[in-house]
Amino acid sequence: MEFLVTVLPWLQIILSIILVAAILLQQTGAGVGGAFGGSDDSIRYTRRGMEKVLFYTSIIVAILFALSASVMLVIKG
């Protein structure tokens, strides 16, 4: 149990850095005009290649981060 208390904060730091990098490296399909309803080009948009890998990586890392935070709450609480 004490091992988890010492390892989980470091794991959360590493996961947060990976999550931020994966989110920042993703490209958006629509520009600023798309935010205001000016563009309909992103209707038939599919992710391919590295963008798909980054998308799934960010989902998996976010789930792992949430699980590690939950485990830390249970252990410390």
PDB file as gemmi writes it, atoms N, CA and C in Angstrom:
CRYST1    1.000    1.000    1.000  90.00  90.00  90.00 P 1                      
ATOM      1  N   MET A   1       0.830  -1.191   0.000  1.00  0.00           N  
ATOM      2  CA  MET A   1       0.000   0.000   0.000  1.00  0.00           C  
ATOM      3  C   MET A   1       0.875   1.255   0.000  1.00  0.00           C  
ATOM      4  N   GLU A   2       1.929   1.235   0.763  1.00  0.00           N  
ATOM      5  CA  GLU A   2       2.827   2.383   0.822  1.00  0.00           C  
ATOM      6  C   GLU A   2       3.544   2.594  -0.505  1.00  0.00           C  
ATOM      7  N   PHE A   3       3.763   1.498  -1.231  1.00  0.00           N  
ATOM      8  CA  PHE A   3       4.372   1.586  -2.557  1.00  0.00           C  
ATOM      9  C   PHE A   3       3.491   2.393  -3.510  1.00  0.00           C  
ATOM     10  N   LEU A   4       2.176   2.157  -3.457  1.00  0.00           N  
ATOM     11  CA  LEU A   4       1.249   2.896  -4.309  1.00  0.00           C  
ATOM     12  C   LEU A   4       1.221   4.379  -3.969  1.00  0.00           C  
ATOM     13  N   VAL A   5       1.322   4.692  -2.687  1.00  0.00           N  
ATOM     14  CA  VAL A   5       1.297   6.093  -2.261  1.00  0.00           C  
ATOM     15  C   VAL A   5       2.516   6.839  -2.799  1.00  0.00           C  
ATOM     16  N   THR A   6       3.638   6.155  -2.936  1.00  0.00           N  
ATOM     17  CA  THR A   6       4.832   6.819  -3.450  1.00  0.00           C  
ATOM     18  C   THR A   6       4.880   6.809  -4.979  1.00  0.00           C  
ATOM     19  N   VAL A   7       4.290   5.816  -5.624  1.00  0.00           N  
ATOM     20  CA  VAL A   7       4.379   5.692  -7.080  1.00  0.00           C  
ATOM     21  C   VAL A   7       3.268   6.453  -7.801  1.00  0.00           C  
ATOM     22  N   LEU A   8       2.063   6.488  -7.250  1.00  0.00           N  
ATOM     23  CA  LEU A   8       0.928   7.096  -7.941  1.00  0.00           C  
ATOM     24  C   LEU A   8       1.108   8.581  -8.276  1.00  0.00           C  
ATOM     25  N   PRO A   9       1.667   9.407  -7.410  1.00  0.00           N  
ATOM     26  CA  PRO A   9       1.870  10.811  -7.826  1.00  0.00           C  
ATOM     27  C   PRO A   9       2.800  10.949  -9.036  1.00  0.00           C  
ATOM     28  N   TRP A  10       3.841  10.137  -9.072  1.00  0.00           N  
ATOM     29  CA  TRP A  10       4.744  10.178 -10.220  1.00  0.00           C  
ATOM     30  C   TRP A  10       4.057   9.665 -11.480  1.00  0.00           C  
ATOM     31  N   LEU A  11       3.246   8.642 -11.322  1.00  0.00           N  
ATOM     32  CA  LEU A  11       2.494   8.114 -12.462  1.00  0.00           C  
ATOM     33  C   LEU A  11       1.512   9.160 -12.984  1.00  0.00           C  
ATOM     34  N   GLN A  12       0.876   9.901 -12.090  1.00  0.00           N  
ATOM     35  CA  GLN A  12      -0.058  10.938 -12.509  1.00  0.00           C  
ATOM     36  C   GLN A  12       0.659  12.084 -13.224  1.00  0.00           C  
ATOM     37  N   ILE A  13       1.848  12.421 -12.794  1.00  0.00           N  
ATOM     38  CA  ILE A  13       2.622  13.463 -13.471  1.00  0.00           C  
ATOM     39  C   ILE A  13       2.976  13.023 -14.886  1.00  0.00           C  
ATOM     40  N   ILE A  14       3.428  11.794 -15.029  1.00  0.00           N  
ATOM     41  CA  ILE A  14       3.796  11.273 -16.348  1.00  0.00           C  
ATOM     42  C   ILE A  14       2.569  11.194 -17.254  1.00  0.00           C  
ATOM     43  N   LEU A  15       1.456  10.686 -16.721  1.00  0.00           N  
ATOM     44  CA  LEU A  15       0.240  10.587 -17.516  1.00  0.00           C  
ATOM     45  C   LEU A  15      -0.277  11.968 -17.924  1.00  0.00           C  
ATOM     46  N   SER A  16      -0.166  12.947 -17.037  1.00  0.00           N  
ATOM     47  CA  SER A  16      -0.647  14.285 -17.381  1.00  0.00           C  
ATOM     48  C   SER A  16       0.203  14.910 -18.477  1.00  0.00           C  
ATOM     49  N   ILE A  17       1.501  14.691 -18.453  1.00  0.00           N  
ATOM     50  CA  ILE A  17       2.373  15.221 -19.511  1.00  0.00           C  
ATOM     51  C   ILE A  17       2.049  14.565 -20.848  1.00  0.00           C  
ATOM     52  N   ILE A  18       1.849  13.245 -20.843  1.00  0.00           N  
ATOM     53  CA  ILE A  18       1.491  12.538 -22.074  1.00  0.00           C  
ATOM     54  C   ILE A  18       0.137  13.004 -22.591  1.00  0.00           C  
ATOM     55  N   LEU A  19      -0.817  13.210 -21.685  1.00  0.00           N  
ATOM     56  CA  LEU A  19      -2.154  13.651 -22.080  1.00  0.00           C  
ATOM     57  C   LEU A  19      -2.126  15.050 -22.692  1.00  0.00           C  
ATOM     58  N   VAL A  20      -1.397  15.961 -22.085  1.00  0.00           N  
ATOM     59  CA  VAL A  20      -1.293  17.313 -22.628  1.00  0.00           C  
ATOM     60  C   VAL A  20      -0.627  17.287 -24.000  1.00  0.00           C  
ATOM     61  N   ALA A  21       0.433  16.510 -24.146  1.00  0.00           N  
ATOM     62  CA  ALA A  21       1.118  16.424 -25.434  1.00  0.00           C  
ATOM     63  C   ALA A  21       0.215  15.819 -26.507  1.00  0.00           C  
ATOM     64  N   ALA A  22      -0.523  14.773 -26.166  1.00  0.00           N  
ATOM     65  CA  ALA A  22      -1.407  14.132 -27.146  1.00  0.00           C  
ATOM     66  C   ALA A  22      -2.526  15.069 -27.569  1.00  0.00           C  
ATOM     67  N   ILE A  23      -3.041  15.853 -26.647  1.00  0.00           N  
ATOM     68  CA  ILE A  23      -4.115  16.789 -26.998  1.00  0.00           C  
ATOM     69  C   ILE A  23      -3.576  17.950 -27.840  1.00  0.00           C  
ATOM     70  N   LEU A  24      -2.426  18.471 -27.485  1.00  0.00           N  
ATOM     71  CA  LEU A  24      -1.880  19.604 -28.224  1.00  0.00           C  
ATOM     72  C   LEU A  24      -1.406  19.225 -29.623  1.00  0.00           C  
ATOM     73  N   LEU A  25      -1.025  17.983 -29.829  1.00  0.00           N  
ATOM     74  CA  LEU A  25      -0.558  17.554 -31.144  1.00  0.00           C  
ATOM     75  C   LEU A  25      -1.689  17.244 -32.119  1.00  0.00           C  
ATOM     76  N   GLN A  26      -2.911  17.154 -31.632  1.00  0.00           N  
ATOM     77  CA  GLN A  26      -4.033  16.877 -32.514  1.00  0.00           C  
ATOM     78  C   GLN A  26      -4.367  18.108 -33.340  1.00  0.00           C  
ATOM     79  N   GLN A  27      -4.765  17.861 -34.590  1.00  0.00           N  
ATOM     80  CA  GLN A  27      -5.181  18.953 -35.459  1.00  0.00           C  
ATOM     81  C   GLN A  27      -6.691  19.061 -35.416  1.00  0.00           C  
ATOM     82  N   THR A  28      -7.175  20.283 -35.523  1.00  0.00           N  
ATOM     83  CA  THR A  28      -8.627  20.464 -35.558  1.00  0.00           C  
ATOM     84  C   THR A  28      -9.103  20.424 -36.999  1.00  0.00           C  
ATOM     85  N   GLY A  29     -10.314  19.908 -37.209  1.00  0.00           N  
ATOM     86  CA  GLY A  29     -10.869  19.807 -38.550  1.00  0.00           C  
ATOM     87  C   GLY A  29     -11.436  21.114 -39.050  1.00  0.00           C  
ATOM     88  N   ALA A  30     -11.878  21.986 -38.172  1.00  0.00           N  
ATOM     89  CA  ALA A  30     -12.484  23.246 -38.576  1.00  0.00           C  
ATOM     90  C   ALA A  30     -11.684  24.407 -38.022  1.00  0.00           C  
ATOM     91  N   GLY A  31     -11.721  25.510 -38.720  1.00  0.00           N  
ATOM     92  CA  GLY A  31     -11.022  26.706 -38.287  1.00  0.00           C  
ATOM     93  C   GLY A  31     -11.878  27.517 -37.334  1.00  0.00           C  
ATOM     94  N   VAL A  32     -11.544  28.789 -37.218  1.00  0.00           N  
ATOM     95  CA  VAL A  32     -12.284  29.674 -36.327  1.00  0.00           C  
ATOM     96  C   VAL A  32     -13.700  29.885 -36.842  1.00  0.00           C  
ATOM     97  N   GLY A  33     -13.875  29.896 -38.158  1.00  0.00           N  
ATOM     98  CA  GLY A  33     -15.207  30.068 -38.731  1.00  0.00           C  
ATOM     99  C   GLY A  33     -16.130  28.919 -38.403  1.00  0.00           C  
ATOM    100  N   GLY A  34     -15.582  27.744 -38.207  1.00  0.00           N  
ATOM    101  CA  GLY A  34     -16.393  26.587 -37.848  1.00  0.00           C  
ATOM    102  C   GLY A  34     -16.984  26.697 -36.461  1.00  0.00           C  
ATOM    103  N   ALA A  35     -16.335  27.455 -35.593  1.00  0.00           N  
ATOM    104  CA  ALA A  35     -16.849  27.630 -34.233  1.00  0.00           C  
ATOM    105  C   ALA A  35     -18.115  28.478 -34.230  1.00  0.00           C  
ATOM    106  N   PHE A  36     -18.262  29.334 -35.251  1.00  0.00           N  
ATOM    107  CA  PHE A  36     -19.430  30.206 -35.327  1.00  0.00           C  
ATOM    108  C   PHE A  36     -20.445  29.734 -36.362  1.00  0.00           C  
ATOM    109  N   GLY A  37     -20.296  28.506 -36.855  1.00  0.00           N  
ATOM    110  CA  GLY A  37     -21.261  27.955 -37.796  1.00  0.00           C  
ATOM    111  C   GLY A  37     -20.999  28.336 -39.231  1.00  0.00           C  
ATOM    112  N   GLY A  38     -19.817  28.804 -39.548  1.00  0.00           N  
ATOM    113  CA  GLY A  38     -19.536  29.246 -40.907  1.00  0.00           C  
ATOM    114  C   GLY A  38     -19.038  28.167 -41.833  1.00  0.00           C  
ATOM    115  N   SER A  39     -18.736  26.998 -41.333  1.00  0.00           N  
ATOM    116  CA  SER A  39     -18.145  25.956 -42.166  1.00  0.00           C  
ATOM    117  C   SER A  39     -18.870  24.634 -41.951  1.00  0.00           C  
ATOM    118  N   ASP A  40     -19.223  23.980 -43.069  1.00  0.00           N  
ATOM    119  CA  ASP A  40     -19.841  22.657 -43.000  1.00  0.00           C  
ATOM    120  C   ASP A  40     -18.923  21.580 -43.554  1.00  0.00           C  
ATOM    121  N   ASP A  41     -17.642  21.878 -43.680  1.00  0.00           N  
ATOM    122  CA  ASP A  41     -16.695  20.933 -44.266  1.00  0.00           C  
ATOM    123  C   ASP A  41     -16.375  19.760 -43.352  1.00  0.00           C  
ATOM    124  N   SER A  42     -16.612  19.878 -42.062  1.00  0.00           N  
ATOM    125  CA  SER A  42     -16.197  18.831 -41.120  1.00  0.00           C  
ATOM    126  C   SER A  42     -17.284  17.776 -40.897  1.00  0.00           C  
ATOM    127  N   ILE A  43     -18.312  17.757 -41.703  1.00  0.00           N  
ATOM    128  CA  ILE A  43     -19.384  16.778 -41.521  1.00  0.00           C  
ATOM    129  C   ILE A  43     -18.882  15.367 -41.836  1.00  0.00           C  
ATOM    130  N   ARG A  44     -18.169  15.223 -42.921  1.00  0.00           N  
ATOM    131  CA  ARG A  44     -17.685  13.916 -43.345  1.00  0.00           C  
ATOM    132  C   ARG A  44     -16.188  13.762 -43.046  1.00  0.00           C  
ATOM    133  N   TYR A  45     -15.810  14.113 -41.850  1.00  0.00           N  
ATOM    134  CA  TYR A  45     -14.408  14.105 -41.457  1.00  0.00           C  
ATOM    135  C   TYR A  45     -14.068  12.806 -40.748  1.00  0.00           C  
ATOM    136  N   THR A  46     -13.036  12.116 -41.201  1.00  0.00           N  
ATOM    137  CA  THR A  46     -12.571  10.893 -40.544  1.00  0.00           C  
ATOM    138  C   THR A  46     -11.106  11.073 -40.155  1.00  0.00           C  
ATOM    139  N   ARG A  47     -10.745  10.464 -39.047  1.00  0.00           N  
ATOM    140  CA  ARG A  47      -9.362  10.523 -38.589  1.00  0.00           C  
ATOM    141  C   ARG A  47      -8.586   9.384 -39.242  1.00  0.00           C  
ATOM    142  N   ARG A  48      -7.385   9.700 -39.669  1.00  0.00           N  
ATOM    143  CA  ARG A  48      -6.544   8.689 -40.311  1.00  0.00           C  
ATOM    144  C   ARG A  48      -5.113   8.845 -39.837  1.00  0.00           C  
ATOM    145  N   GLY A  49      -4.394   7.752 -39.836  1.00  0.00           N  
ATOM    146  CA  GLY A  49      -2.968   7.772 -39.548  1.00  0.00           C  
ATOM    147  C   GLY A  49      -2.633   8.197 -38.136  1.00  0.00           C  
ATOM    148  N   MET A  50      -1.686   9.105 -38.049  1.00  0.00           N  
ATOM    149  CA  MET A  50      -1.174   9.541 -36.754  1.00  0.00           C  
ATOM    150  C   MET A  50      -2.235  10.285 -35.945  1.00  0.00           C  
ATOM    151  N   GLU A  51      -3.131  10.987 -36.618  1.00  0.00           N  
ATOM    152  CA  GLU A  51      -4.191  11.697 -35.904  1.00  0.00           C  
ATOM    153  C   GLU A  51      -5.110  10.726 -35.171  1.00  0.00           C  
ATOM    154  N   LYS A  52      -5.375   9.577 -35.781  1.00  0.00           N  
ATOM    155  CA  LYS A  52      -6.205   8.549 -35.143  1.00  0.00           C  
ATOM    156  C   LYS A  52      -5.483   7.957 -33.940  1.00  0.00           C  
ATOM    157  N   VAL A  53      -4.187   7.746 -34.071  1.00  0.00           N  
ATOM    158  CA  VAL A  53      -3.383   7.216 -32.964  1.00  0.00           C  
ATOM    159  C   VAL A  53      -3.375   8.201 -31.798  1.00  0.00           C  
ATOM    160  N   LEU A  54      -3.195   9.492 -32.084  1.00  0.00           N  
ATOM    161  CA  LEU A  54      -3.202  10.499 -31.025  1.00  0.00           C  
ATOM    162  C   LEU A  54      -4.564  10.608 -30.361  1.00  0.00           C  
ATOM    163  N   PHE A  55      -5.633  10.467 -31.143  1.00  0.00           N  
ATOM    164  CA  PHE A  55      -6.986  10.533 -30.601  1.00  0.00           C  
ATOM    165  C   PHE A  55      -7.228   9.391 -29.619  1.00  0.00           C  
ATOM    166  N   TYR A  56      -6.899   8.168 -30.022  1.00  0.00           N  
ATOM    167  CA  TYR A  56      -7.102   7.017 -29.138  1.00  0.00           C  
ATOM    168  C   TYR A  56      -6.140   7.039 -27.954  1.00  0.00           C  
ATOM    169  N   THR A  57      -4.921   7.532 -28.169  1.00  0.00           N  
ATOM    170  CA  THR A  57      -3.966   7.655 -27.071  1.00  0.00           C  
ATOM    171  C   THR A  57      -4.475   8.620 -26.010  1.00  0.00           C  
ATOM    172  N   SER A  58      -5.046   9.737 -26.440  1.00  0.00           N  
ATOM    173  CA  SER A  58      -5.548  10.705 -25.470  1.00  0.00           C  
ATOM    174  C   SER A  58      -6.723  10.141 -24.679  1.00  0.00           C  
ATOM    175  N   ILE A  59      -7.568   9.350 -25.316  1.00  0.00           N  
ATOM    176  CA  ILE A  59      -8.685   8.727 -24.597  1.00  0.00           C  
ATOM    177  C   ILE A  59      -8.172   7.724 -23.564  1.00  0.00           C  
ATOM    178  N   ILE A  60      -7.251   6.877 -23.956  1.00  0.00           N  
ATOM    179  CA  ILE A  60      -6.724   5.841 -23.058  1.00  0.00           C  
ATOM    180  C   ILE A  60      -5.973   6.474 -21.890  1.00  0.00           C  
ATOM    181  N   VAL A  61      -5.157   7.483 -22.174  1.00  0.00           N  
ATOM    182  CA  VAL A  61      -4.384   8.132 -21.111  1.00  0.00           C  
ATOM    183  C   VAL A  61      -5.309   8.889 -20.158  1.00  0.00           C  
ATOM    184  N   ALA A  62      -6.367   9.498 -20.682  1.00  0.00           N  
ATOM    185  CA  ALA A  62      -7.318  10.194 -19.815  1.00  0.00           C  
ATOM    186  C   ALA A  62      -8.028   9.216 -18.886  1.00  0.00           C  
ATOM    187  N   ILE A  63      -8.384   8.048 -19.397  1.00  0.00           N  
ATOM    188  CA  ILE A  63      -9.011   7.017 -18.552  1.00  0.00           C  
ATOM    189  C   ILE A  63      -8.038   6.534 -17.490  1.00  0.00           C  
ATOM    190  N   LEU A  64      -6.791   6.288 -17.875  1.00  0.00           N  
ATOM    191  CA  LEU A  64      -5.784   5.841 -16.908  1.00  0.00           C  
ATOM    192  C   LEU A  64      -5.528   6.911 -15.841  1.00  0.00           C  
ATOM    193  N   PHE A  65      -5.524   8.179 -16.251  1.00  0.00           N  
ATOM    194  CA  PHE A  65      -5.327   9.262 -15.291  1.00  0.00           C  
ATOM    195  C   PHE A  65      -6.486   9.329 -14.299  1.00  0.00           C  
ATOM    196  N   ALA A  66      -7.702   9.192 -14.803  1.00  0.00           N  
ATOM    197  CA  ALA A  66      -8.875   9.229 -13.920  1.00  0.00           C  
ATOM    198  C   ALA A  66      -8.867   8.039 -12.959  1.00  0.00           C  
ATOM    199  N   LEU A  67      -8.485   6.864 -13.446  1.00  0.00           N  
ATOM    200  CA  LEU A  67      -8.410   5.681 -12.575  1.00  0.00           C  
ATOM    201  C   LEU A  67      -7.342   5.854 -11.498  1.00  0.00           C  
ATOM    202  N   SER A  68      -6.189   6.402 -11.878  1.00  0.00           N  
ATOM    203  CA  SER A  68      -5.134   6.585 -10.872  1.00  0.00           C  
ATOM    204  C   SER A  68      -5.541   7.631  -9.846  1.00  0.00           C  
ATOM    205  N   ALA A  69      -6.260   8.668 -10.260  1.00  0.00           N  
ATOM    206  CA  ALA A  69      -6.753   9.656  -9.299  1.00  0.00           C  
ATOM    207  C   ALA A  69      -7.788   9.035  -8.363  1.00  0.00           C  
ATOM    208  N   SER A  70      -8.645   8.170  -8.900  1.00  0.00           N  
ATOM    209  CA  SER A  70      -9.640   7.495  -8.060  1.00  0.00           C  
ATOM    210  C   SER A  70      -8.988   6.563  -7.052  1.00  0.00           C  
ATOM    211  N   VAL A  71      -7.958   5.844  -7.491  1.00  0.00           N  
ATOM    212  CA  VAL A  71      -7.247   4.946  -6.590  1.00  0.00           C  
ATOM    213  C   VAL A  71      -6.563   5.748  -5.481  1.00  0.00           C  
ATOM    214  N   MET A  72      -6.011   6.913  -5.863  1.00  0.00           N  
ATOM    215  CA  MET A  72      -5.359   7.753  -4.857  1.00  0.00           C  
ATOM    216  C   MET A  72      -6.364   8.276  -3.839  1.00  0.00           C  
ATOM    217  N   LEU A  73      -7.567   8.625  -4.293  1.00  0.00           N  
ATOM    218  CA  LEU A  73      -8.608   9.073  -3.353  1.00  0.00           C  
ATOM    219  C   LEU A  73      -9.009   7.970  -2.391  1.00  0.00           C  
ATOM    220  N   VAL A  74      -9.124   6.754  -2.891  1.00  0.00           N  
ATOM    221  CA  VAL A  74      -9.512   5.626  -2.035  1.00  0.00           C  
ATOM    222  C   VAL A  74      -8.413   5.315  -1.029  1.00  0.00           C  
ATOM    223  N   ILE A  75      -7.167   5.369  -1.467  1.00  0.00           N  
ATOM    224  CA  ILE A  75      -6.064   5.046  -0.572  1.00  0.00           C  
ATOM    225  C   ILE A  75      -5.891   6.132   0.496  1.00  0.00           C  
ATOM    226  N   LYS A  76      -5.894   7.386   0.085  1.00  0.00           N  
ATOM    227  CA  LYS A  76      -5.669   8.487   1.022  1.00  0.00           C  
ATOM    228  C   LYS A  76      -6.901   8.780   1.871  1.00  0.00           C  
ATOM    229  N   GLY A  77      -8.102   8.504   1.319  1.00  0.00           N  
ATOM    230  CA  GLY A  77      -9.324   8.855   2.040  1.00  0.00           C  
ATOM    231  C   GLY A  77      -9.652   7.863   3.060  1.00  0.00           C  
TER     232      GLY A  77                                                      
END                                                                             
